[in-house]
């Protein structure tokens, strides 16, 4: 390319100043009527041209190719139905069309699934691609997608038409289950309301009025209901236990819908107890009574009712009853009328004194068999004729007294079974160990000898491996027997003390049937994309865990023992969704991300999401199912899409390879011309 340029000898402000002075001088000459004014004007022009120094510039340019960017959506929602083949055919069509343009190249960008559960980040990928190319070379952008783009807030400024080649079919439809409202916590035994909705999207069948809904808790047997479509449903749920409750909701998939990945939802609700209601009955005042009371009262979630027998019936000292400042023991109210209101009953060194009729003991036995919890902390009275074991409670207490009381110092020991039982597992780690590796606990000095029931579990022992803490299940309830009344020594820190608070907490939670303290349990934990499977058992071995992924594939995984009675393994979740895990008769479910990832929340293809960018750039949208399309060149500002075609804007970009500059006329020649003209003006005005 050739053109005229100026390379001034002095700065342009000075040249304009000279031009202004010259114009003023010429104007003065004209006003005075000097006949050489026009010669003076020509001299000024010659002088200004000499100062501007005009030159001829010649450029050698190399044409640059136009760039068409193809943004190919390869996210999970593009894998349903025949969208992969549609996208492949449309991309091949685009390659052929762009190849037919001279000096035009196609840049392809693949958009995978977003990290985590963030959806399709097509705009982020497009922004990064535009940043790597000069804007003057961008002739067009073509997005091959279902239109479900989740980062439109990062929409870039594009200097060329943007088009959408939309996958999917006009007759596509899909059914999805939505959990609109679910609390993170709920009180056990009280109904909590969840809001669900089942709706059809797209070209759905018109005859569907009801949809099946199944509800399963912790992987149990699902319950089935028929619910109306397209309506919010308030569903009352009562949590069956404390700790994490995994609720799985699902609606049956129709063979003609796009996918069943959004037909299920998982809600995890932590069950908490409103209050733990405990009845503590102390048979007589003793050193450990205050410790029991302090331990229970230290927990604000415990409602404690405590009675101590200070004046048994055999104590006859002649004091009138109306002069005693004592509360009468409300035996009928506690053990008949309101016994079911208590979560835990504790008998602390209690003996039969004629206060409780045998019918009351039978009622306590029924309370345990129907799901209640009973803890017996025994003293020397446990082996006497007045022992509560000699009542109807003997049917549920997991140890029969031999009447022998062992009074010698001993350090409580966790048994081999206790090393695997969740009540005492790892209890030694709560204090510093001694040099020989044993638990650094203080000694106790009394133990009541008992013979444990055949089906009972001895988790702690005393001298000569005699039972110290015995656990058992009776019917639907649970019973614990502590064969010593000196646990208070740990609380007082005698000889270093011990983990009495932790032991009592675990014991109470086990009796309350908290899932994290079940002897036989299977659960999973999610950290990012990693899922860890934990199997706890009282046995020595376990089988392989069966993992069922969201797509229905089953994988067998071996479990490795990491601690006595504890087996674990882990794996990386390949895809988001619900994983079902089984081992033996144990089963659990865990969600890696939501049961329906963001990619499957809405699966019907649409151009609505990307429409603002298409309209802002003058682009258009075509359906892949309509077949082949043409790519045409259009001028900037013109309509760039029509029926069966999309347009790109040729940019004509170039790169300057060489620049040569040649002066038009030497500056000295213009200076001589200016001098001659000035002389001619002087001669004319001098009439010579």
C-alpha positions, 0 to 999 in steps of 0.5 A: 500500500502506498500513501503520502505521510508527513515528517515535520522538521519542527513540531506541529504546534510551531508549524501551526503558529507559522501558518497563523503568522503567515495568514495574518501577514497576508491579510495585512498585505491585502488590507493595505492593497499591496499588489504582491500579496498573492506572491507572499501567500504562495511563498508562505505555502511553500515555506509551510510545505518545506517545514511539513516535509511530505514523503511517500510511504510504501507498505508491504502487507501480508494478509492474515487469516480470519478465525472462526471459533467453535465452542463444543459442549462436551458436558454431561447433559450432552451425553443423553439421547443421540446428542453426541452423534448430533454434535459430531455431525454438526461439527463435521458440517461446520468444518466442511463449510469453513474449509471452503472459505479462503484464508479462514481457519476454524479453532475448536474448543471443547468444554468439559464438565465443570469441576465439582457441581458447577455445570457448563462453563462455555462462556469461561472457555470462550473468554479464554479463547478470545483472549488468545486471539486478536479481536481484528481476526475473529470472524465468528463464534459457533457454539455447539450445545444444548444451550444449558450454559451455567456461566452466562454472567461471564459473557464476553464482548465478541466482535463478530456474530455468535451462533448456536447450533442447538442439539436435542429434539423438539419432542424431547421431554424429561421428568425431574424430582425437586426438593424445594425445602429440607432442614439440616436438623430435626428433632427425633420423634417430631414430624418435620416438613419437606417440600417436594415437587415432581414436574415434567419438562418439554414435550411431555405426555399429556395423560400423566396426572399422577407420578409414583414417589418412593421414600427410603430411609437409610437404604431401607425398604422404600415406601410408595405413594402416588403424588400429583405432577407439577405441584409442591407437596409438603411431606411430613417425615419423622426421623427414626433415630439420632445422628445422620438420617439419609432420606432417598426420594425417587420417582419411576423413570419413563422409557421415553424421557431423556434421562433418569438422573434427575428422578431421584434426590437425597436429603441428609438430616441430622436427628437430634434429641430435644432433651434426654430425659433421665431418671436417676434413683439412688438407693442411699447416699454415697461418695459416687452419688454426687458424681453421677448427678454432676455428670448428668447435670453438666449436659444442658441437653439432659433433663434429670429427675433424681431421687435418693432414698434417705428414709427407707420404710424400715427406719422408724425414729418416731418423727411424724411424717408431716414434720419431715422436710422430705419429698415423698417418692412418687413411685406410681407416677414415675414407674407406671404413668410416666415411665415411657417419658424417660429415655434412660433409667439409672439405678445407682446402688439401689436395693429392694426396700419395699418401696417399689412393688414387684409389679413396678419392676415388671413394668420397668422390664416391659419398658426395656423390652419395648425399647427403653434403656436401663443402667444399673450401677451396683454396689455391695447390695447387689449381691444381697437378698435385697438385690434388685436382681432378685426382682422381675428386673433379673430377667433383663439385667445381664449379670447374676451376682455371686454375692462375692465382693472383691475389695482390692485395687485394680485398673479397669481394662478394656476386654478384647471384645471391648476393643471392637465395641464402640462404647469402649473402642479407643477409650485408652487414648483419652489419657496418657499411657504408662511406660508398659503401654497400658492405659494410664488410668487410676485404680478402683478398689471394689468390684461385685462378682457376677456371672454374665448372661450367655448373650451379654457382651463384657467390654470392660473387666476388673481383677482376674478378668472379672466382668466390670461393664456388661452390655446386652440387648433385651427385646427392643431395648438395651441394658448396661451393668456396671459392677463397681460403685467406684467410677467416681474415683476417676472423676475426682482424679484419684491416681490420675483419674480416667475417662469417666465422662467419655465412657458415660457419654458413649454408654448413654448414646449406645443405649439411645441407639445412636447410629455412630455407636452401633456394634454392626454398622456400615457408613460412608464419608465424602471428602471432595470426590473421595468416598471412604467406606467404614465397616464396624463389626464385633466379628474378626472378618468381613466380606467385600463391599458392593458399591452401586454407582449412579449409573447402576454399575456394581463394583466389589471392593475389599475392606482392610482392617485399620483397627480392631473391629474396624474395616475401611476402603476408599475410592474416587467418585467418577460421577456425581450422584447417589452411591449405594453400598452393601456388605452382608446385611448392612446397607447404606447410601451416600451422595457424592454431590447432589443426587441430580447434578446441576447438569441434569437439573434441566435437560431440555435443550433451549436457546433462551439462556444464550439468547442475549449474546446472540442478539447482541452480536446479530447471530442466530440459532439453528437446530442440529436435528434440521440437518445440514446448514450453510456458512455465508460471508456477510458484511459487518452490521448485516443480518448474519443468520437465516433459514438454514444458514449462518454468517461470518464476517470477513475481517481482512486483517493483515500484518505489515512486513516492510515500510519504505519512506521517500521524500516527495521534494527536498526541503531546500527546494521549497525554501528556494521557491519561497525565497523567489516568490518573496523576491517577486512580491517585493519587485512587483510592489516596487514597480520594477 
